[in-house]
Amino acid sequence: MPDNYPPVARFHVGQPIVCVNTKWPALVAAQKLNVPRLGAIYHVRAVQPQPWGFSLLLLEIHNPVMMLTSGRVVEPSFDEDRFLPVQEHAESTVNRLVEDCFASSPTVNM
């Protein structure tokens, strides 16, 4: 695992999370996998360590197992970087709305 990657997963089993990145590689589209939808809320079913960090299995999404080139048989999982905790996502959305509101409101000179 790279030195700059956190040694502990950001999420835990049962935690509600929201999908914030649905830019899937072409391989995912070719496999016709069930994938998370942008803005949808899911719950963590499992956290799996990977060479690059952690991946997640979701309670609401199940895919058929696949055989990897290494011979391992696994259910496809999703990088944890594609998700935020529900509370953190709500706070960032509110902050963005407030910033947009102030950016678009006319200034008042007194």
C-alpha positions in Angstrom: 0.0 0.0 0.0 1.4 3.5 -0.8 2.8 5.5 2.1 0.5 8.4 1.5 -2.7 6.2 1.7 -4.4 6.0 5.1 -3.7 2.6 6.8 -7.3 2.5 8.0 -10.4 2.4 5.9 -12.5 5.6 6.0 -15.8 3.6 6.3 -17.1 0.8 8.4 -19.7 -2.0 7.9 -23.3 -0.7 8.1 -22.3 3.0 7.6 -24.5 5.0 5.3 -22.5 6.6 2.4 -23.4 8.6 -0.7 -21.9 8.0 -4.2 -20.1 11.1 -5.4 -18.1 9.8 -8.4 -19.6 7.7 -11.2 -17.0 8.1 -13.9 -16.6 4.4 -14.5 -13.8 2.9 -16.6 -14.8 1.3 -19.9 -14.2 -2.1 -18.5 -17.0 -1.6 -16.0 -19.4 -0.7 -18.8 -18.3 -3.7 -20.9 -18.9 -6.1 -18.0 -22.5 -4.7 -17.5 -22.0 -4.6 -13.7 -24.5 -3.1 -11.3 -22.9 0.1 -10.2 -23.8 2.9 -7.7 -25.7 5.9 -9.0 -24.5 9.5 -8.4 -26.1 11.0 -5.3 -27.7 7.7 -4.1 -27.3 6.5 -0.6 -25.9 3.1 0.1 -24.8 1.0 3.2 -21.4 -0.6 3.5 -21.6 -4.4 3.4 -17.8 -5.1 3.5 -14.5 -3.2 3.5 -11.8 -4.9 1.5 -8.1 -4.0 1.6 -6.5 -3.5 -1.8 -3.0 -2.7 -3.0 -4.1 0.9 -3.6 -6.3 1.4 -0.5 -9.7 0.0 0.3 -12.8 -1.0 -1.7 -16.4 -1.5 -0.6 -19.2 -3.9 -1.2 -22.6 -2.4 -0.7 -25.7 -3.9 0.8 -27.9 -2.5 -2.0 -25.8 -3.8 -4.9 -24.7 -7.3 -5.7 -22.8 -8.5 -8.7 -21.9 -12.0 -9.9 -18.5 -13.2 -8.9 -15.7 -13.0 -11.5 -12.4 -14.8 -11.9 -9.4 -12.5 -11.9 -6.3 -13.1 -14.0 -4.7 -14.2 -10.7 -7.2 -17.0 -10.5 -9.0 -15.5 -7.5 -12.8 -15.4 -7.6 -14.3 -12.2 -6.2 -17.4 -10.0 -6.4 -16.5 -6.7 -8.0 -16.2 -3.9 -5.4 -16.0 -0.1 -5.5 -13.1 2.2 -4.5 -13.9 4.0 -1.3 -12.8 7.3 -3.0 -16.1 7.2 -4.9 -18.1 7.8 -1.7 -18.5 10.2 1.2 -20.2 9.7 4.6 -23.8 10.8 4.3 -23.4 13.6 7.0 -20.2 15.0 5.3 -21.9 15.0 1.9 -24.9 16.9 3.3 -22.6 19.5 4.9 -20.6 20.0 1.7 -23.9 20.4 -0.2 -25.2 23.0 2.2 -21.9 24.9 2.1 -21.9 24.9 -1.7 -25.5 26.2 -1.8 -24.6 29.0 0.6 -21.6 30.0 -1.4 -23.6 29.9 -4.6 -26.3 32.1 -3.0 -23.8 34.7 -1.9 -22.0 34.6 -5.2 -25.2 35.3 -7.1 -26.7 38.0 -4.8 -26.1 41.6 -5.6 -23.8 43.6 -3.3 -25.4 46.4 -1.2 -23.4 49.5 -0.6 -24.2 51.4 2.5 
